[in-house]
C-alpha cells in the first residue's frame, strides 16, 4: 500500500534553526530501467549503514564538500522509508535548507546496493525486485527516481477504513483539489511543466494514472536525449558495465589472491564463482537463467553480454599489473618518464644552460638572453601477445587461469622494458652531434677501474666539469652508481656508510644510491649518473593514456572461451649525454 498525500511548499517538520527535517526518502515505487522495471521491497532494507550515513548533493561523493549533512535516524514506516536529516552548518548546506523552506527544492533520492534480486514478469514486462538491499546515502536532487519521495509535513496517521487510500482507489477518497495538487507536484518534481499538469487535470486523471504518465514521459525523455545519469537514478548502485566490471573483477582477483583487501564497493561480489558472475551478468541484461546449466550460463554470458568479458578482463589486468609492478627496471630511477601522442618519431628537446645575468645600470635596458637547443629523437612502438582462457577453465572456476599466464606476461612486460633500457645504455648509440653517447668528445668516459674511491672520484669530476650547449658549466651532481650483478658486492663496499673517528676515514660517496641491473650484459663497465630531476639522460615513453601493459578481451569464436590481448606501447632513447659517465671497468685486485 502506498499512502499518497499532497506536498505543501514548506514541510512543517523543517526546523531551520536546528537544521533538521523529516523526509520520506523512498516509497519503493517502480522505476523504469532499460529492459525492465526496478522495484524496492522496503521490508528487505538493511538500515545499519543508513543511520549515520551521509546526505549528499546529487549523489556526488568525490569530496567532503559534496556532503550536506547526516542521517540521524531512519526506519520503515507505512508511508515509506522515513529519515530524519541533520544538515551541516556550512553555507552550502544552509542554502539547501533555505531552498527547502521556500519550497523550491523538494526532490530526494536514496543511494543503495542490492544483495538479492527477485525477477518476475508482469504484463509481459520484466520486473526486478530488490528483496535484500542496503541504503547507504540520501541525496538532495532536482529530479528523483521516486516522485513520491518528499520532505514530510507532520506525523503520519493510519487512515481508517472509510478514508484508506490505495494505489487503485485514490480518487475514491481524495478530493479533486487534493489530486490536482498532487499532480502539479509530480509535474514539478519530474520537470514536466505546467502544460503537462493541466492536461492531466483537464482529463480528470487519477493520481496513480498521472504518476504512470509521469514515469512514461521521463522514460521517453531518457530514450530521446540519453542525458539522464544512472548515478542520479540509483546513487551508488551503478549498473554501468565498466563499473560492474571493476567491482566484480576485483572480487574475482581477491579470490585468487586472499591477501588482497577487497574494497567496500566490491564486497557484494565477494565469493562468487565464475559461473555465478555469468549468471549475474545475464540477469542484469534481462535474460532468464532459470534452469540454465553452468555450460549454458558461461556460453551465453560470453556471447550475449558485454559485462562478463569485461569482468574477466579486469581480473586478468589486476594480476598482470601486480606482476608487472613487482620488478620494475632499476634504470628507471635515472631515466625520465613521458608520453607520446602517436607513433611518429618523438623529439626530445635538450636545453642548454641558462644565460648569465648581467648588471643593469640605472635607467639602462635589459638585454635578451638566449638558450641553446639540441634535439634527439626516438619513437614508441607496439609489442604484445594474445592468450586464451578456455571455456573449460571458466566452467571449472579455474582461478589458476587468471593468475599463471597473466603473471608471466606481466613479468615479461617488465623484463622487456628493463632489457630495452639496459640495451640502450650498453649500445652507446650515436647522437645528433655525430658522436657516441660515451665518447672522448663528450668527456664522459674515465679510465677503467674498479668501483672504488679513485674511480668514483674521477667519474664525479667528469660530471662536475660537464658543460652545456652554450659552453657554461652545468655542475651536474652525482646521484646514482649503476653496476651489473658481478660488481654488486664491490659497489656496496665502495658506497657503504663508515663510522669514522677521523675526517680522513669518512666515505664521501656513502650518500650515492646503488642500482644493480641484471640486464646489463657487460659485466665490467659501470656508470655514475646525475639526478634525473637536474639533468636528463635516458627518456622512456608510453603512448598517451596507456602507461604500462594494456589488455583487451573478447569472447572467442574460433576457440571456445575468451581471448585476451596484452599490448605494450613503449619506446626509449637518449636525451643528453651530460648526465652520465662511463667507467670501462677493471679486474678487482682481490
VEXVEXDO-791299 format. One record per residue (C-alpha): residue number from 1; z, x, y. Coordinates in Angstrom, 3 decimals. Layout:
num / up / east / north
NUM / Z / X / Y
...
This chain:
num / up / east / north
1 / 0.000 / 0.000 / 0.000
2 / -0.906 / 1.263 / 3.446
3 / 1.001 / -0.085 / 6.417
4 / -1.278 / -0.495 / 9.422
5 / 0.038 / -0.530 / 12.963
6 / -1.371 / -0.224 / 16.462
7 / -0.952 / 3.038 / 18.321
8 / 0.643 / 2.819 / 21.729
9 / -0.395 / 5.511 / 24.221
10 / 3.055 / 7.109 / 24.246
11 / 5.052 / 7.435 / 20.994
12 / 8.616 / 6.217 / 21.528
13 / 10.003 / 8.869 / 19.162
14 / 8.946 / 11.631 / 21.571
15 / 11.886 / 13.415 / 23.205
16 / 10.231 / 15.589 / 25.842
17 / 13.478 / 17.312 / 26.798
18 / 14.319 / 18.271 / 23.208
19 / 10.612 / 18.835 / 22.459
20 / 10.751 / 16.728 / 19.265
21 / 8.633 / 13.889 / 17.938
22 / 8.291 / 11.998 / 14.678
23 / 4.911 / 11.594 / 13.035
24 / 3.123 / 10.239 / 10.004
25 / 1.010 / 13.269 / 9.131
26 / -0.811 / 11.669 / 6.184
27 / -1.189 / 8.277 / 4.561
28 / -3.176 / 9.613 / 1.614
29 / -6.268 / 7.816 / 2.876
30 / -9.654 / 8.517 / 1.309
31 / -11.588 / 11.380 / 2.884
32 / -15.340 / 11.744 / 2.247
33 / -16.409 / 15.118 / 0.838
34 / -19.878 / 16.302 / -0.184
35 / -20.448 / 14.592 / -3.548
36 / -17.065 / 12.896 / -3.891
37 / -14.145 / 11.098 / -2.239
38 / -10.878 / 13.004 / -1.887
39 / -7.555 / 11.161 / -2.125
40 / -3.933 / 12.319 / -1.889
41 / -1.185 / 10.911 / -4.111
42 / 1.786 / 11.085 / -1.761
43 / 4.223 / 10.790 / -4.673
44 / 2.905 / 14.094 / -6.025
45 / 3.610 / 16.045 / -2.832
46 / 5.906 / 19.086 / -3.118
47 / 7.598 / 19.291 / 0.297
48 / 9.512 / 22.522 / -0.340
49 / 7.145 / 24.597 / 1.799
50 / 6.520 / 21.975 / 4.466
51 / 10.133 / 21.743 / 5.646
52 / 10.496 / 24.719 / 7.951
53 / 6.737 / 25.241 / 7.887
54 / 4.587 / 25.767 / 10.981
55 / 2.917 / 23.309 / 13.313
56 / -0.439 / 24.865 / 14.205
57 / -3.160 / 24.414 / 16.775
58 / -6.179 / 23.114 / 14.856
59 / -5.261 / 24.870 / 11.571
60 / -5.629 / 28.279 / 13.219
61 / -3.257 / 30.866 / 11.722
62 / -4.519 / 34.241 / 12.881
63 / -1.779 / 34.877 / 15.448
64 / 1.726 / 33.737 / 16.397
65 / 0.055 / 32.203 / 19.468
66 / -1.515 / 29.628 / 17.129
67 / 1.923 / 28.236 / 16.172
68 / 3.061 / 25.343 / 18.355
69 / 6.293 / 24.535 / 16.537
70 / 8.015 / 23.904 / 13.185
71 / 8.643 / 21.019 / 10.794
72 / 12.373 / 20.249 / 10.964
73 / 12.344 / 17.540 / 8.294
74 / 9.863 / 15.773 / 6.042
75 / 9.854 / 13.035 / 3.428
76 / 7.556 / 10.488 / 1.829
77 / 8.133 / 7.010 / 3.290
78 / 6.366 / 3.683 / 2.750
79 / 4.299 / 4.430 / 5.860
80 / 3.139 / 7.777 / 4.512
81 / 4.209 / 11.415 / 4.750
82 / 6.769 / 11.476 / 7.599
83 / 7.754 / 14.604 / 9.512
84 / 9.922 / 15.488 / 12.478
85 / 8.285 / 18.140 / 14.641
86 / 10.097 / 20.574 / 16.930
87 / 7.787 / 22.200 / 19.480
88 / 8.205 / 25.723 / 20.837
89 / 9.335 / 26.349 / 24.407
90 / 6.273 / 28.346 / 25.482
91 / 3.755 / 26.918 / 27.919
92 / 1.072 / 26.221 / 25.290
93 / 3.455 / 24.043 / 23.279
94 / 4.796 / 22.321 / 26.402
95 / 1.225 / 21.447 / 27.377
96 / 0.757 / 19.788 / 23.988
97 / 3.987 / 17.820 / 24.464
98 / 2.721 / 16.590 / 27.842
99 / -0.595 / 15.520 / 26.297
100 / 1.230 / 13.637 / 23.540
101 / 3.422 / 11.967 / 26.154
102 / 0.490 / 10.673 / 28.198
103 / -1.385 / 9.552 / 25.086
104 / -4.372 / 11.908 / 25.422
105 / -3.540 / 13.853 / 22.252
106 / -2.925 / 11.819 / 19.091
107 / -4.546 / 13.495 / 16.101
108 / -2.624 / 15.127 / 13.253
109 / -3.838 / 16.850 / 10.102
110 / -1.983 / 18.350 / 7.174
111 / -2.981 / 21.623 / 5.517
112 / -2.288 / 21.860 / 1.803
113 / -3.131 / 23.445 / -1.532
114 / -3.782 / 21.460 / -4.706
115 / -2.256 / 22.315 / -8.076
116 / -3.592 / 19.379 / -10.145
117 / -6.607 / 17.115 / -9.693
118 / -7.434 / 13.818 / -11.423
119 / -11.078 / 12.815 / -11.464
120 / -12.227 / 9.178 / -11.737
121 / -15.264 / 7.093 / -10.880
122 / -15.101 / 4.042 / -8.617
123 / -18.213 / 2.024 / -7.878
124 / -20.421 / 4.881 / -9.009
125 / -18.666 / 7.318 / -6.653
126 / -16.632 / 10.286 / -7.926
127 / -13.042 / 10.192 / -6.701
128 / -10.840 / 13.298 / -6.916
129 / -7.144 / 12.547 / -6.504
130 / -4.676 / 15.339 / -5.794
131 / -1.852 / 14.427 / -8.201
132 / 0.181 / 17.573 / -7.520
133 / -0.207 / 19.208 / -4.138
134 / 1.792 / 21.257 / -1.661
135 / 1.564 / 20.627 / 2.098
136 / 2.213 / 23.896 / 3.932
137 / 1.492 / 23.127 / 7.586
138 / 0.755 / 20.365 / 10.062
139 / -1.810 / 20.764 / 12.816
140 / -2.463 / 19.035 / 16.097
141 / -6.194 / 18.232 / 16.037
142 / -8.689 / 16.197 / 18.068
143 / -10.266 / 14.531 / 15.002
144 / -8.002 / 14.128 / 11.951
145 / -9.305 / 13.675 / 8.409
146 / -6.864 / 10.751 / 8.051
147 / -7.394 / 8.379 / 11.022
148 / -4.100 / 6.625 / 10.208
149 / -2.052 / 9.772 / 10.827
150 / -0.147 / 9.301 / 14.085
151 / 2.909 / 10.047 / 16.183
152 / 5.498 / 7.338 / 15.451
153 / 6.677 / 4.616 / 17.833
154 / 10.051 / 3.946 / 16.203
155 / 11.776 / 3.105 / 12.961
156 / 9.665 / 1.556 / 10.227
157 / 10.995 / -1.554 / 8.514
158 / 9.534 / -3.068 / 5.400
159 / 7.827 / -6.359 / 6.288
160 / 8.886 / -9.443 / 4.374
161 / 6.535 / -11.270 / 2.065
162 / 5.344 / -13.507 / 4.880
163 / 4.247 / -10.591 / 7.103
164 / 3.466 / -7.921 / 4.497
165 / 0.171 / -6.192 / 5.351
166 / -2.049 / -4.611 / 2.710
167 / -5.437 / -2.992 / 2.932
168 / -7.065 / -6.157 / 1.605
169 / -5.178 / -8.701 / 3.774
170 / -4.775 / -7.015 / 7.148
171 / -6.480 / -9.763 / 9.132
172 / -4.373 / -12.463 / 7.499
173 / -1.122 / -11.167 / 9.041
174 / -2.179 / -9.185 / 12.086
175 / -3.222 / -10.833 / 15.284
176 / -6.712 / -10.294 / 16.608
177 / -5.284 / -8.367 / 19.556
178 / -3.416 / -6.018 / 17.219
179 / -6.569 / -5.480 / 15.178
180 / -8.593 / -4.799 / 18.306
181 / -6.103 / -2.199 / 19.491
182 / -6.182 / -0.561 / 16.050
183 / -9.987 / -0.457 / 16.088
184 / -10.033 / 1.116 / 19.542
185 / -7.512 / 3.712 / 18.354
186 / -9.755 / 4.503 / 15.378
187 / -12.715 / 4.908 / 17.726
188 / -10.732 / 7.284 / 19.932
189 / -9.452 / 9.386 / 17.029
190 / -12.885 / 9.592 / 15.403
191 / -14.619 / 10.222 / 18.736
192 / -16.980 / 7.285 / 18.159
193 / -16.885 / 5.895 / 21.684
194 / -16.237 / 2.506 / 23.289
195 / -19.644 / 1.113 / 22.304
196 / -18.853 / 1.533 / 18.607
197 / -15.420 / -0.088 / 19.065
198 / -16.910 / -3.044 / 20.988
199 / -19.478 / -3.630 / 18.244
200 / -16.727 / -3.755 / 15.609
201 / -14.613 / -6.125 / 17.713
202 / -17.556 / -8.423 / 18.505
203 / -18.252 / -8.672 / 14.775
204 / -14.550 / -9.558 / 14.227
205 / -14.276 / -6.699 / 11.747
206 / -11.001 / -6.249 / 9.894
207 / -9.089 / -3.033 / 10.453
208 / -9.939 / -1.918 / 6.924
209 / -13.643 / -2.644 / 7.441
210 / -13.540 / -0.746 / 10.737
211 / -11.822 / 2.175 / 9.043
212 / -14.503 / 2.282 / 6.340
213 / -17.205 / 2.133 / 9.010
214 / -15.494 / 4.958 / 10.903
215 / -15.442 / 7.130 / 7.779
216 / -19.112 / 6.365 / 7.154
217 / -20.028 / 7.261 / 10.740
218 / -18.064 / 10.502 / 10.541
219 / -19.753 / 11.430 / 7.240
220 / -23.175 / 10.656 / 8.715
221 / -22.398 / 12.824 / 11.721
222 / -21.402 / 15.646 / 9.389
223 / -24.666 / 15.429 / 7.460
224 / -26.744 / 15.378 / 10.645
225 / -25.073 / 18.174 / 12.585
226 / -23.401 / 20.292 / 9.910
227 / -20.885 / 21.377 / 12.509
228 / -17.686 / 19.942 / 11.108
229 / -15.426 / 22.533 / 9.598
230 / -13.756 / 22.177 / 6.224
231 / -10.838 / 24.065 / 7.757
232 / -10.230 / 21.263 / 10.247
233 / -10.525 / 18.703 / 7.472
234 / -8.105 / 20.149 / 4.948
235 / -6.371 / 23.044 / 6.613
236 / -5.633 / 25.844 / 4.182
237 / -7.182 / 24.125 / 1.144
238 / -10.552 / 25.799 / 1.610
239 / -13.326 / 24.860 / -0.808
240 / -15.998 / 27.179 / 0.591
241 / -17.449 / 29.254 / -2.289
242 / -16.651 / 32.601 / -0.665
243 / -13.015 / 31.604 / -0.046
244 / -12.581 / 30.322 / -3.602
245 / -14.252 / 33.479 / -4.943
246 / -11.867 / 35.744 / -3.034
247 / -8.754 / 33.924 / -4.253
248 / -9.813 / 33.295 / -7.846
249 / -11.343 / 36.779 / -8.085
250 / -8.031 / 38.306 / -7.034
251 / -6.208 / 36.244 / -9.671
252 / -8.620 / 37.464 / -12.369
253 / -8.201 / 41.054 / -11.144
254 / -4.407 / 40.630 / -11.303
255 / -4.624 / 39.543 / -14.954
256 / -6.411 / 42.800 / -15.774
257 / -4.059 / 44.807 / -13.511
258 / -0.495 / 43.467 / -13.988
259 / 0.913 / 45.843 / -11.350
260 / -1.175 / 44.172 / -8.634
261 / 0.973 / 41.942 / -6.403
262 / -1.013 / 38.741 / -6.094
263 / -1.266 / 37.096 / -2.671
264 / 0.154 / 33.649 / -1.960
265 / -3.333 / 32.197 / -1.469
266 / -4.446 / 33.344 / -4.944
267 / -1.382 / 32.104 / -6.840
268 / -2.941 / 28.717 / -7.557
269 / -5.425 / 30.527 / -9.827
270 / -2.896 / 32.890 / -11.442
271 / -3.054 / 32.987 / -15.232
272 / -6.337 / 31.077 / -15.522
273 / -8.667 / 32.405 / -18.191
274 / -12.373 / 32.914 / -17.566
275 / -13.236 / 29.574 / -19.261
276 / -10.502 / 27.918 / -17.150
277 / -12.164 / 29.245 / -13.999
278 / -15.526 / 27.976 / -15.241
279 / -14.024 / 24.508 / -15.747
280 / -12.520 / 24.551 / -12.247
281 / -15.870 / 25.533 / -10.681
282 / -17.650 / 22.686 / -12.466
283 / -15.035 / 20.139 / -11.397
284 / -15.234 / 21.217 / -7.766
285 / -19.003 / 20.768 / -7.966
286 / -18.544 / 17.199 / -9.184
287 / -19.674 / 17.970 / -12.761
288 / -17.704 / 16.298 / -15.539
289 / -16.070 / 18.654 / -18.048
290 / -14.670 / 16.027 / -20.392
291 / -15.202 / 17.124 / -23.997
292 / -17.066 / 20.288 / -22.997
293 / -16.745 / 23.301 / -25.299
294 / -15.888 / 26.762 / -24.000
295 / -19.503 / 27.815 / -24.549
296 / -20.756 / 24.844 / -22.532
297 / -18.255 / 25.452 / -19.732
298 / -19.259 / 29.092 / -19.270
299 / -23.013 / 28.482 / -19.579
300 / -23.027 / 25.543 / -17.156
301 / -20.806 / 27.315 / -14.645
302 / -23.099 / 30.343 / -14.639
303 / -26.275 / 28.374 / -14.042
304 / -25.216 / 25.278 / -12.057
305 / -22.555 / 26.560 / -9.640
306 / -22.511 / 29.348 / -7.095
307 / -18.726 / 29.778 / -7.287
308 / -18.439 / 31.131 / -10.825
309 / -20.709 / 34.205 / -10.462
310 / -19.052 / 34.904 / -7.098
311 / -15.575 / 34.818 / -8.684
312 / -16.595 / 37.202 / -11.455
313 / -18.327 / 39.442 / -8.925
314 / -15.221 / 39.553 / -6.732
315 / -13.057 / 40.659 / -9.673
316 / -15.589 / 43.352 / -10.585
317 / -15.748 / 44.528 / -6.971
318 / -11.965 / 44.894 / -6.794
319 / -11.930 / 47.030 / -9.947
320 / -14.842 / 49.127 / -8.710
321 / -13.188 / 49.672 / -5.314
322 / -9.909 / 50.625 / -6.933
323 / -11.609 / 53.382 / -8.953
324 / -13.816 / 54.456 / -6.034
325 / -10.889 / 54.889 / -3.655
326 / -8.705 / 56.690 / -6.206
327 / -10.586 / 60.010 / -5.980
328 / -12.285 / 60.475 / -2.588
329 / -14.039 / 63.707 / -1.728
330 / -11.730 / 66.246 / -0.103
331 / -14.613 / 67.411 / 2.074
332 / -14.462 / 64.057 / 3.882
333 / -11.398 / 65.461 / 5.668
334 / -13.612 / 67.921 / 7.542
335 / -16.559 / 65.539 / 7.971
336 / -17.141 / 62.612 / 10.293
337 / -17.985 / 59.118 / 9.038
338 / -20.525 / 56.981 / 10.870
339 / -23.001 / 54.176 / 10.192
340 / -26.781 / 53.858 / 10.133
341 / -28.592 / 50.702 / 11.261
342 / -31.537 / 51.282 / 8.905
343 / -33.118 / 53.811 / 6.533
344 / -35.019 / 55.772 / 9.154
345 / -34.043 / 59.354 / 9.975
346 / -30.763 / 59.343 / 11.868
347 / -30.486 / 61.824 / 14.730
348 / -27.058 / 63.316 / 15.236
349 / -26.898 / 64.442 / 18.856
350 / -24.983 / 67.699 / 19.373
351 / -23.441 / 68.080 / 22.815
352 / -22.662 / 71.436 / 24.316
353 / -19.527 / 72.373 / 26.195
354 / -18.778 / 70.557 / 29.426
355 / -19.742 / 72.222 / 32.735
356 / -17.129 / 74.200 / 34.639
357 / -15.503 / 72.569 / 37.633
358 / -16.398 / 74.210 / 40.943
359 / -14.451 / 74.310 / 44.190
360 / -15.482 / 71.688 / 46.721
361 / -14.961 / 72.763 / 50.322
362 / -13.660 / 70.321 / 52.902
363 / -16.470 / 67.944 / 53.706
364 / -18.658 / 69.635 / 51.099
365 / -20.839 / 67.965 / 48.463
366 / -20.088 / 67.752 / 44.770
367 / -22.621 / 69.498 / 42.547
368 / -24.044 / 67.811 / 39.468
369 / -23.227 / 69.433 / 36.148
370 / -25.364 / 69.336 / 33.004
371 / -24.512 / 69.255 / 29.327
372 / -26.916 / 70.898 / 26.906
373 / -28.002 / 68.876 / 23.864
374 / -29.278 / 69.641 / 20.399
375 / -30.121 / 67.367 / 17.505
376 / -30.051 / 67.412 / 13.723
377 / -31.255 / 64.565 / 11.524
378 / -30.718 / 63.034 / 8.099
379 / -31.175 / 59.577 / 6.633
380 / -29.371 / 57.059 / 4.478
381 / -30.882 / 56.385 / 1.061
382 / -30.148 / 53.832 / -1.647
383 / -28.633 / 54.638 / -5.032
384 / -27.494 / 52.184 / -7.687
385 / -27.267 / 50.756 / -11.196
386 / -27.309 / 47.345 / -12.893
387 / -24.960 / 46.436 / -15.724
388 / -24.284 / 43.198 / -17.572
389 / -21.238 / 41.284 / -18.763
390 / -22.263 / 39.381 / -21.871
391 / -21.817 / 35.674 / -22.436
392 / -19.691 / 36.513 / -25.477
393 / -17.311 / 38.586 / -23.316
394 / -16.926 / 35.675 / -20.884
395 / -16.279 / 33.142 / -23.651
396 / -13.798 / 35.534 / -25.308
397 / -11.984 / 36.042 / -21.980
398 / -12.517 / 39.799 / -22.426
399 / -10.763 / 41.366 / -19.445
400 / -11.893 / 44.805 / -20.561
401 / -15.420 / 43.910 / -19.476
402 / -14.072 / 43.662 / -15.921
403 / -12.256 / 46.988 / -15.996
404 / -14.103 / 49.603 / -18.053
405 / -17.643 / 49.588 / -16.670
406 / -16.740 / 48.791 / -13.024
407 / -14.122 / 51.553 / -13.081
408 / -16.676 / 54.030 / -14.410
409 / -19.200 / 53.017 / -11.754
410 / -16.563 / 53.256 / -9.015
411 / -15.687 / 56.761 / -10.173
412 / -19.387 / 57.603 / -10.362
413 / -19.942 / 56.458 / -6.758
414 / -17.040 / 58.593 / -5.517
415 / -18.292 / 61.558 / -7.552
416 / -21.822 / 61.129 / -6.182
417 / -20.565 / 61.271 / -2.602
418 / -18.396 / 64.298 / -3.376
419 / -21.295 / 66.137 / -5.062
420 / -23.584 / 65.331 / -2.129
421 / -21.143 / 66.728 / 0.438
422 / -20.329 / 69.825 / -1.633
423 / -24.017 / 70.440 / -2.286
424 / -24.756 / 70.115 / 1.424
425 / -22.293 / 72.894 / 2.246
426 / -23.476 / 75.213 / -0.514
427 / -27.185 / 74.551 / 0.145
428 / -26.850 / 76.254 / 3.545
429 / -29.878 / 74.380 / 4.952
430 / -31.995 / 75.462 / 7.899
431 / -31.043 / 73.741 / 11.138
432 / -33.253 / 72.641 / 14.033
433 / -32.943 / 76.069 / 15.692
434 / -34.665 / 77.704 / 12.711
435 / -31.524 / 79.405 / 11.365
436 / -29.468 / 78.615 / 8.284
437 / -26.116 / 76.924 / 8.880
438 / -24.208 / 80.025 / 7.829
439 / -26.101 / 82.974 / 9.262
440 / -25.752 / 86.080 / 11.381
441 / -27.499 / 84.272 / 14.222
442 / -24.746 / 81.639 / 14.205
443 / -21.983 / 84.254 / 13.935
444 / -20.116 / 82.224 / 11.322
445 / -20.162 / 84.459 / 8.226
446 / -17.430 / 87.060 / 7.660
447 / -17.342 / 89.987 / 5.294
448 / -16.431 / 88.991 / 1.759
449 / -12.738 / 88.986 / 0.940
450 / -10.086 / 87.074 / -0.948
451 / -8.197 / 84.240 / 0.723
452 / -5.554 / 86.353 / 2.391
453 / -4.192 / 87.408 / 5.742
454 / -7.112 / 89.688 / 6.634
455 / -9.821 / 87.258 / 5.539
456 / -8.168 / 84.318 / 7.280
457 / -7.737 / 86.355 / 10.476
458 / -11.418 / 87.316 / 10.509
459 / -12.534 / 83.710 / 9.918
460 / -10.231 / 82.401 / 12.633
461 / -11.571 / 84.949 / 15.109
462 / -15.160 / 83.862 / 14.454
463 / -14.196 / 80.224 / 15.006
464 / -12.388 / 81.022 / 18.245
465 / -15.361 / 83.012 / 19.557
466 / -17.963 / 80.324 / 18.927
467 / -19.967 / 79.382 / 21.999
468 / -21.571 / 76.073 / 22.893
469 / -25.200 / 75.339 / 23.635
470 / -24.625 / 76.349 / 27.228
471 / -23.120 / 79.718 / 26.247
472 / -19.499 / 78.880 / 27.085
473 / -16.546 / 79.285 / 24.706
474 / -15.578 / 76.121 / 22.815
475 / -12.295 / 77.514 / 21.434
476 / -12.572 / 75.807 / 18.042
477 / -9.129 / 75.606 / 16.426
478 / -8.837 / 76.212 / 12.643
479 / -7.536 / 73.214 / 10.712
480 / -8.552 / 73.478 / 7.029
481 / -9.374 / 76.024 / 4.349
482 / -11.887 / 74.819 / 1.743
483 / -11.961 / 76.506 / -1.677
484 / -13.214 / 75.960 / -5.214
485 / -10.668 / 75.386 / -8.019
486 / -10.986 / 79.065 / -9.015
487 / -9.398 / 80.105 / -5.710
488 / -6.782 / 77.332 / -5.528
489 / -3.779 / 79.455 / -6.532
490 / -4.897 / 82.301 / -4.302
491 / -5.241 / 79.942 / -1.335
492 / -1.887 / 78.253 / -1.981
493 / -0.172 / 81.627 / -1.869
494 / -2.003 / 82.609 / 1.324
495 / -1.034 / 79.389 / 3.114
496 / 2.485 / 78.986 / 1.736
497 / 5.448 / 78.490 / 4.035
498 / 7.753 / 81.506 / 4.036
499 / 11.391 / 81.504 / 5.075
500 / 11.121 / 84.573 / 7.267
501 / 14.024 / 86.664 / 8.532
502 / 11.790 / 88.599 / 10.929
503 / 8.732 / 87.723 / 13.009
504 / 6.537 / 90.116 / 11.029
505 / 7.365 / 88.268 / 7.809
506 / 6.247 / 84.832 / 9.107
507 / 2.992 / 83.375 / 7.795
508 / 0.752 / 82.497 / 10.781
509 / -1.554 / 80.431 / 8.553
510 / 1.094 / 78.198 / 6.976
511 / 0.026 / 75.279 / 9.156
512 / -3.530 / 75.145 / 7.796
513 / -4.453 / 72.382 / 5.372
514 / -5.861 / 73.258 / 1.956
515 / -8.835 / 71.374 / 0.494
516 / -9.749 / 72.063 / -3.116
517 / -13.082 / 70.569 / -4.153
518 / -14.073 / 70.639 / -7.808
519 / -17.733 / 70.030 / -6.974
520 / -18.176 / 73.393 / -5.272
521 / -20.262 / 75.099 / -7.953
522 / -19.993 / 78.592 / -6.468
523 / -16.552 / 79.909 / -7.308
524 / -16.485 / 82.917 / -4.983
525 / -17.176 / 81.676 / -1.400
526 / -14.514 / 79.934 / 0.642
527 / -14.602 / 78.307 / 4.087
528 / -12.491 / 77.752 / 7.182
529 / -13.117 / 74.552 / 9.166
530 / -12.084 / 73.334 / 12.590
531 / -10.510 / 69.958 / 13.241
532 / -13.340 / 67.367 / 12.968
533 / -11.759 / 65.495 / 15.875
534 / -12.547 / 68.503 / 18.099
535 / -15.981 / 69.549 / 16.852
536 / -18.423 / 68.017 / 14.379
537 / -19.625 / 69.840 / 11.296
538 / -20.862 / 67.623 / 8.460
539 / -21.535 / 63.937 / 9.068
540 / -21.926 / 61.227 / 6.427
541 / -23.094 / 57.668 / 6.927
542 / -23.256 / 54.298 / 5.207
543 / -25.656 / 51.515 / 6.021
544 / -24.137 / 49.335 / 8.750
545 / -21.885 / 46.682 / 7.226
546 / -21.902 / 48.269 / 3.760
547 / -19.334 / 51.103 / 3.544
548 / -18.976 / 52.451 / 0.030
549 / -20.461 / 50.831 / -3.074
550 / -21.537 / 47.181 / -2.767
551 / -22.170 / 44.671 / -5.540
552 / -24.411 / 41.666 / -6.101
553 / -24.021 / 39.319 / -9.059
554 / -26.162 / 36.619 / -10.629
555 / -26.364 / 34.686 / -13.862
556 / -28.649 / 36.342 / -16.388
557 / -31.706 / 34.591 / -17.815
558 / -33.424 / 37.202 / -19.969
559 / -29.986 / 38.264 / -21.235
560 / -27.120 / 35.774 / -21.641
561 / -24.193 / 36.466 / -19.349
562 / -24.054 / 37.902 / -15.868
563 / -25.869 / 40.838 / -14.291
564 / -24.143 / 42.914 / -11.621
565 / -25.925 / 45.356 / -9.348
566 / -23.971 / 48.238 / -7.811
567 / -25.648 / 49.705 / -4.733
568 / -24.652 / 52.626 / -2.521
569 / -26.489 / 53.242 / 0.764
570 / -25.368 / 56.754 / 1.678
571 / -26.562 / 59.859 / 3.462
572 / -25.140 / 63.092 / 4.856
573 / -26.250 / 66.015 / 6.981
574 / -25.124 / 68.900 / 9.158
575 / -24.485 / 68.163 / 12.819
576 / -23.177 / 71.504 / 14.136
577 / -22.632 / 74.943 / 12.628
578 / -19.882 / 75.919 / 15.082
579 / -17.074 / 74.096 / 13.306
580 / -17.088 / 76.059 / 10.049
581 / -17.010 / 79.702 / 8.944
582 / -18.032 / 81.001 / 5.519
583 / -16.475 / 83.909 / 3.638
584 / -18.679 / 85.059 / 0.709
585 / -15.520 / 85.973 / -1.198
586 / -14.478 / 88.935 / -3.270
587 / -12.742 / 89.558 / -6.551
588 / -8.964 / 89.497 / -6.394
589 / -7.201 / 92.814 / -6.997
590 / -4.690 / 91.109 / -9.301
